[in-house]
């Protein structure tokens, strides 16, 4: 069997994986293998269809604000969001 080593993993991600493994009564290695197997066994997404759907939305969003105002609003929201402050955990 092959061995996989993961370096420089975020401490919060490691803690999340460890807690998930404990809830499922698995070792950390077993849980990581399970996650990888689950991901790789799922059918590939229709990337072409998703791209076409995304492109069909081009020009469909109307906004009275200028592009600069929209960008400033997005930046402000990112800075003020608790999501990026890691207040509750890695996936909040």
Secondary structure by P-SEA (a helix, b strand, c coil): cbbbbbccccaaaaaaaaaaaaaacccaaaaaaaaaaaaaaccccaaaaaaaaaaaacccccccccaaaaaaaaaaaaaacccccccccccc
